[in-house]
């Protein structure tokens, strides 16, 4: 089962927790952070050391992983990991709802 399908089946709380783990792990990798370094989810991407190019890489990774389209402005409108997780949890929740409505029709 794909991670996107798994996330869509989880409760919102589980989905949010899983998304945070996935996003933080990937961002730590992009920033080449050591195991002893903490990535603060409430700090802006730029305060964490991201550049526009690195954020574009994160966006592309998440789009493929989650099978959703993420508008480039989302990363700037949702300037922290915390906000991005909430946004994506909502997007995946809406996608689940849309599929349930389509399946019921």
C-alpha angles and dihedrals in degrees: 000000000000120000089242092056091045092052092050090056095050126092114260092257093050090044091052093049093047092047092050091051092049095045095044092048092051094044091049088053093048091050091045091232121179123240091256095053120094124218107215109218093202096057124091118260092244092052087054091054103262124146126202089259093052090048090052089054090051091049093051091048092051093047091055095041096047099033092231134117113245115196111228091237091062091077090054095040090047097043099177136055088243092058093042091053091052092048094050092045087056093046092051091045090052090047089053091049092048091051092048091051091048092047092050094051 
